[in-house]
Amino acid sequence: MLKLRLPHPLVLLLACVLVAAAVTHILPAGQYDRHEDAATGRTVVVANTYHRVAPAPVGPFAAFIAVPRGFVAGAEVIVLVLLVGGAWTVVDKAGTLRAIVDWLVKRFGQRRYLAVVLLSVAFAAGGATEQMQEEIIPLVPVLLLLCRGLGYDAITAAAMSAGAAIVGSAFSPINPFQAGIALKLAQLPLLSSAGLRTAMLLVAVALWMWWTIRYAEKNRVEPAEGVVHEPVPFDTRQLVIVALVIAPIASYVIGVLKFDWGFNEFSAAFLIAGLAIGLVGRLGLGGTIDAYIDGMRAVVGAAVMIGVARSISLVLDDGHVIDTILQGLVTPLSTAPRAMAAVLMVPVQALLHIPVSSTSGQAVLTMPVLVPLSDLLSISRQATVLALQTGSGLTEMWTPTNGALMAILLSLQIPLGKWLRFALPMVFVLTLLGIAGIIAVL
């Protein structure tokens, strides 16, 4: 039986850039009017204002110009990947990663699946509270080291980190970058239907953890000889380094929730922590810098993926066709029966998320259009918000335009086709869960 082999992720993304440019030659240019929304502080579209504008097709050279522009647009995330990735290599050179892995392997023993449970819950919580995804990229080395120590493979590392975070984001009742914005734009209380949303989140995370553990145990092998090593003692120095690692992460979570922190603050906090860790780990200032640069080299490929992925939406925006795509997807819903229209909002949001890679950007693009349509069809606004979360949130799990996912898979050396074979069956199940929630609040 022939297996479909997808090209290198970078080739795939560059192809998407060219496809996006071709689309600007095929679809008519059009736009919605926009205004500043006081509730969210963002620029949102105005319903029923779509109109044609002058064509702006993007040529091949302009498409390639969008690639460096994508690097500029994604600069904060790219810097985050480089600086945090460098810090983790310093932690590794200090021996702390191996000490942590040795402790976890010894601690869990035959109950190694508990490590998957704990980490899945932690990353799902990160996804639910602040839509963690790009922040996972620099954590790949420690995740891979842990999985190898437990006898698990790279797919398990990706599933219990990026996969769990995406599930947490998609079903979160409090995710400020998706559910929070969508609820505000739908003029609903931020914690409305919190009971149903929380129940859906718990079920979704439980299903994903079961799927991950099932795969991990089925494909587990005893650690190879190269992974077996002299145990690294977890002494006071290592404990101090762990505290230095936790400090910027804890600071970032608090900063996001209370002080409007962004990626630059997180990068700076990890830069400070990385330098301190090198000194505590007795690497010396020169050794610390060398280790930091080595770590940055290791994640350059992932950083490149982020920049190229950003360029896709820039091309579509330059060609003024993103609003045309939205108009084309939404128009058929106005003639569909009520229940069918509500359910069809899920694939509409999923398809739209391929060119619109930002979930928050998709919320401000689609909610002002879909909410009035929902009112006309007597569909509850809760259902419209859940359709956004289910459609765009779960599409993060498989679309090649998700630069963070592509970077994580590249760092773990996981072919996209292999990841899709693992993830898509459960994505289908979780989509049915989302549809059940939509029907429940219809």
C-alpha positions in Angstrom: 0.0 0.0 0.0 1.4 3.4 -1.0 1.8 5.9 1.7 1.4 9.6 1.0 4.7 11.4 1.7 4.2 15.1 2.3 7.1 17.4 1.4 9.3 19.1 4.0 7.3 21.5 6.1 9.2 24.5 4.8 8.5 23.4 1.2 4.9 23.0 2.1 4.7 26.5 3.6 6.4 28.1 0.6 4.0 26.3 -1.7 1.1 27.7 0.4 2.5 31.2 -0.1 2.5 30.7 -3.9 -1.0 29.2 -3.7 -2.2 32.2 -1.8 -0.8 34.5 -4.5 -2.6 32.5 -7.2 -5.8 32.8 -5.2 -5.5 36.6 -5.4 -5.7 36.3 -9.2 -8.7 34.0 -9.1 -11.0 35.5 -6.5 -12.5 39.0 -6.8 -11.1 41.5 -4.4 -13.5 42.7 -1.7 -13.7 44.1 1.8 -16.0 44.7 4.7 -16.1 48.1 6.4 -14.4 48.1 9.7 -14.5 50.0 13.0 -12.9 50.1 16.4 -14.8 47.9 18.9 -14.9 49.4 22.4 -15.5 46.1 24.1 -12.4 44.4 22.7 -10.2 47.3 21.7 -9.8 45.7 18.3 -10.7 46.6 14.7 -13.7 44.5 13.6 -15.7 44.1 10.5 -19.2 45.6 10.0 -21.9 43.1 9.0 -23.6 43.5 5.6 -21.0 45.9 4.3 -19.1 43.6 1.9 -18.2 45.4 -1.3 -15.9 44.9 -4.3 -12.7 46.8 -4.4 -10.0 47.3 -7.1 -8.2 44.1 -7.9 -4.8 43.7 -6.3 -3.3 40.4 -7.6 -0.1 39.4 -6.0 2.7 38.4 -8.4 5.3 35.7 -7.8 8.0 38.2 -6.8 5.7 40.1 -4.5 4.8 36.7 -2.9 8.4 36.1 -2.1 8.8 39.6 -0.8 6.0 38.7 1.7 8.3 36.1 3.2 10.8 38.5 4.8 7.8 40.7 5.7 6.4 37.6 7.5 9.6 37.5 9.5 9.1 41.1 10.5 5.5 40.5 11.4 6.4 37.5 13.5 9.5 39.1 15.0 8.3 38.8 18.6 7.6 35.1 18.3 10.8 34.4 16.4 12.8 36.2 19.1 11.0 34.2 21.7 11.9 30.9 20.0 15.6 31.9 19.8 16.0 33.3 23.3 14.0 30.7 25.2 15.5 27.9 23.1 19.0 29.2 24.0 18.1 29.2 27.7 17.0 25.6 27.6 20.3 24.5 26.2 22.0 26.3 29.1 19.8 24.3 31.4 20.8 21.1 29.6 24.5 21.9 29.7 24.1 22.4 33.5 22.9 18.8 33.7 19.5 19.8 35.0 17.4 18.3 32.2 19.0 14.8 32.7 18.5 15.2 36.5 14.8 16.0 36.0 14.3 13.1 33.6 16.2 10.6 35.9 14.0 11.7 38.8 10.7 11.4 36.8 11.6 8.0 35.4 12.5 6.8 38.9 9.5 8.4 40.4 6.9 7.0 38.1 8.5 3.7 37.3 5.9 1.4 35.9 3.3 4.1 36.2 5.0 6.1 33.5 1.7 7.0 31.9 1.2 9.4 34.9 3.9 11.6 33.5 1.9 11.9 30.3 -1.2 12.7 32.3 0.5 15.4 34.4 2.2 17.1 31.4 -1.0 16.9 29.3 -3.0 18.6 32.0 -0.3 21.3 32.5 -0.2 22.1 28.7 -4.0 21.9 28.4 -4.2 24.4 31.2 -1.7 26.6 29.4 -3.8 26.4 26.3 -7.0 27.1 28.2 -5.6 30.2 30.0 -3.3 31.9 27.5 -3.5 29.9 24.3 0.0 28.5 24.8 1.5 27.2 21.5 4.6 29.1 20.3 5.9 28.9 23.9 6.2 25.1 23.5 8.7 25.3 20.7 11.7 25.9 23.0 10.6 23.2 25.3 11.0 20.5 22.7 14.4 19.3 23.8 13.4 18.6 27.4 10.1 16.9 26.2 11.9 14.7 23.8 14.5 13.8 26.4 11.8 12.9 28.9 9.9 10.8 26.4 13.0 8.9 25.4 13.7 8.2 29.1 10.3 6.7 29.4 10.6 4.7 26.2 8.1 6.9 24.3 8.6 8.5 20.9 8.4 12.0 19.4 4.7 11.8 18.6 4.0 11.3 22.3 6.1 14.4 23.1 4.1 16.5 20.5 0.7 15.1 21.6 1.1 15.7 25.3 2.4 19.3 24.7 1.2 20.9 21.5 -1.8 18.6 21.1 -3.0 19.1 24.7 -2.5 22.8 24.5 -4.6 23.1 21.3 -7.4 21.0 22.8 -7.3 23.2 25.9 -7.5 26.3 23.8 -10.3 25.0 21.6 -12.6 24.1 24.4 -11.6 26.7 27.0 -14.4 28.8 28.6 -11.8 31.5 29.6 -9.3 31.6 26.7 -8.9 35.4 26.4 -7.6 35.2 22.8 -10.5 33.2 21.4 -13.5 32.5 23.7 -13.0 35.9 25.5 -13.0 38.0 22.3 -15.8 36.0 20.7 -18.1 36.3 23.7 -17.5 40.0 23.9 -18.2 40.5 20.3 -21.4 38.4 20.7 -22.3 40.6 23.6 -22.4 37.7 26.0 -21.1 37.5 29.6 -17.5 36.2 29.7 -18.5 33.2 31.9 -21.8 32.5 30.2 -22.6 28.8 29.9 -19.4 28.2 31.9 -20.8 24.9 33.2 -21.3 23.4 29.8 -18.0 24.8 28.5 -16.0 23.4 31.4 -17.6 20.0 31.0 -16.7 20.0 27.4 -13.2 21.0 28.2 -12.8 18.2 30.8 -14.2 15.6 28.4 -12.0 16.8 25.5 -8.8 16.8 27.5 -9.6 13.4 29.0 -10.3 12.0 25.5 -7.0 13.4 24.2 -5.0 12.1 27.1 -6.5 8.6 26.6 -5.6 8.8 22.9 -2.1 9.9 23.7 -1.5 7.2 26.3 -3.0 4.5 24.1 -0.6 5.5 21.3 2.4 5.9 23.7 2.0 2.5 25.3 1.3 0.7 22.1 4.5 2.1 20.5 6.7 2.1 23.5 10.2 0.6 23.3 12.8 0.2 26.1 15.2 3.1 26.1 18.1 2.6 23.8 21.6 2.1 25.2 22.5 5.7 24.2 19.8 7.0 26.4 21.0 5.1 29.5 23.6 7.0 31.4 24.9 7.5 34.9 22.2 9.1 37.0 22.6 12.8 37.5 22.1 13.7 41.2 19.3 16.1 41.9 21.1 18.2 44.4 20.6 21.7 45.8 22.2 23.3 42.8 19.8 21.6 40.4 16.9 22.6 42.7 17.9 26.3 42.4 18.1 25.9 38.6 14.6 24.4 38.5 13.4 27.4 40.5 15.1 29.8 38.0 13.4 27.9 35.1 10.0 28.2 36.8 10.4 31.9 37.6 10.0 33.3 34.1 7.2 30.9 33.3 5.2 31.9 36.4 6.0 35.5 35.8 4.7 35.3 32.3 1.4 33.7 33.2 0.8 36.4 35.9 2.0 39.1 33.5 -0.4 38.0 30.7 -3.4 37.9 33.1 -2.7 41.1 35.0 -0.1 43.3 33.3 -0.8 42.8 29.5 2.6 41.1 29.0 3.5 39.8 25.6 6.2 37.7 24.0 9.0 40.3 24.5 8.6 40.3 28.3 8.7 36.5 28.3 11.8 36.4 26.1 13.5 39.0 28.4 12.6 37.0 31.5 14.0 33.8 30.1 17.2 35.6 28.9 17.9 36.7 32.4 17.0 33.3 33.8 19.3 31.6 31.2 22.3 33.7 32.2 21.7 33.1 35.9 21.3 29.4 35.3 24.7 29.2 33.5 26.4 30.9 36.4 24.7 28.7 39.0 25.5 25.6 36.9 29.2 26.6 36.9 29.4 27.1 33.2 31.0 30.5 33.6 30.0 33.5 31.6 31.8 32.4 28.4 30.5 28.9 28.7 27.0 30.2 29.3 27.1 32.4 26.2 28.5 29.5 24.1 25.7 27.2 25.3 23.1 29.9 24.6 24.3 30.4 21.0 24.3 26.6 20.5 20.7 26.5 21.7 19.7 29.3 19.3 21.3 27.4 16.4 19.2 24.4 17.3 15.9 26.3 16.9 16.6 28.4 13.9 14.7 26.0 11.7 11.6 26.4 13.9 12.0 30.2 13.9 12.1 30.2 10.1 8.8 28.2 10.0 7.1 30.9 12.0 8.2 33.7 9.7 7.2 31.9 6.5 3.8 30.9 7.9 3.0 34.5 8.7 3.6 35.5 5.1 0.7 33.5 3.8 -1.9 35.7 5.5 0.0 38.8 4.4 -0.3 37.7 0.7 -4.1 37.2 1.0 -4.4 40.5 2.8 -2.4 42.3 0.1 -4.8 40.8 -2.5 -7.9 41.8 -0.6 -9.4 38.3 -0.8 -9.7 37.2 2.9 -13.1 39.1 3.2 -14.2 37.6 -0.1 -13.4 34.1 1.2 -15.5 34.9 4.3 -18.4 36.2 2.3 -18.4 33.2 0.0 -18.4 30.8 3.0 -21.1 32.6 5.0 -23.6 33.3 2.2 -24.9 29.8 1.8 -25.6 29.6 5.5 -28.4 32.2 5.2 -30.5 29.8 3.2 -29.9 26.6 5.2 -32.3 25.3 7.9 -31.6 26.5 11.4 -30.0 23.4 12.9 -28.0 22.7 9.7 -26.7 26.3 9.5 -25.5 26.1 13.1 -23.6 22.9 12.5 -22.2 24.1 9.1 -20.6 27.0 10.9 -18.0 24.5 12.2 -16.6 23.6 8.8 -17.0 27.2 7.7 -14.7 28.3 10.6 -12.4 25.4 9.9 -11.9 26.3 6.2 -11.5 29.9 7.0 -8.8 29.2 9.6 -6.5 27.8 6.9 -5.8 31.3 5.4 -6.5 33.1 8.7 -4.0 31.5 11.0 -4.8 33.6 14.1 -7.7 32.5 16.2 -8.2 36.0 17.7 -8.0 37.5 14.2 -10.6 35.0 13.0 -12.9 36.0 15.9 -12.8 39.7 15.1 -13.3 38.8 11.4 -16.2 36.4 11.6 -18.2 37.1 14.7 -19.6 40.5 13.6 -20.8 38.8 10.4 -22.1 35.5 11.9 -23.8 36.9 15.0 -26.4 39.0 13.0 -26.9 36.0 10.7 -27.5 33.8 13.8 -30.0 36.2 15.1 -31.9 36.1 11.8 -31.9 32.3 11.8 -32.9 32.1 15.5 -29.6 30.4 16.4 -28.3 31.2 19.9 -25.1 33.3 20.1 -23.6 30.7 22.4 -23.8 28.2 19.5 -22.1 30.7 17.2 -19.2 31.1 19.7 -18.9 27.4 20.1 -18.8 26.9 16.4 -15.9 29.4 16.2 -14.0 27.6 19.0 -14.6 24.1 17.5 -13.9 25.0 13.9 -10.9 27.3 14.2 -9.5 25.8 17.4 -9.3 22.2 16.3 -8.0 23.2 12.8 -4.9 24.3 14.6 -4.2 20.6 15.0 -3.7 19.9 11.3 -3.4 23.0 9.1 0.1 23.5 7.6 -0.5 27.3 8.0 -0.1 26.9 11.7 3.5 27.9 12.0 3.9 27.0 15.6 2.7 23.4 15.0 5.0 23.1 11.9 7.9 24.4 14.0 7.3 21.8 16.8 7.0 19.0 14.3 10.2 20.1 12.6 12.0 20.3 15.9 10.8 16.8 16.8 11.6 15.5 13.2 8.0 14.3 12.8 6.7 14.2 9.2 3.4 16.0 8.9 1.8 12.9 7.4 2.7 10.8 10.4 1.3 13.5 12.7 -2.0 13.7 10.8 -2.4 9.9 10.9 -2.1 10.1 14.7 -4.2 13.3 15.3 -7.0 13.3 12.8 -9.1 10.4 14.2 -9.3 12.2 17.6 -9.9 15.6 15.9 -12.9 14.1 14.3 -14.2 12.8 17.6 -13.6 16.1 19.3 -15.4 17.9 16.5 -18.4 15.7 17.2 -18.1 16.8 20.9 -18.1 20.4 19.8 -21.2 19.9 17.6 -23.0 18.2 20.5 -22.3 21.3 22.5 -23.7 23.5 19.7 -26.9 21.5 19.5 -27.2 21.6 23.3 -27.3 25.5 23.3 -29.1 25.8 19.9 
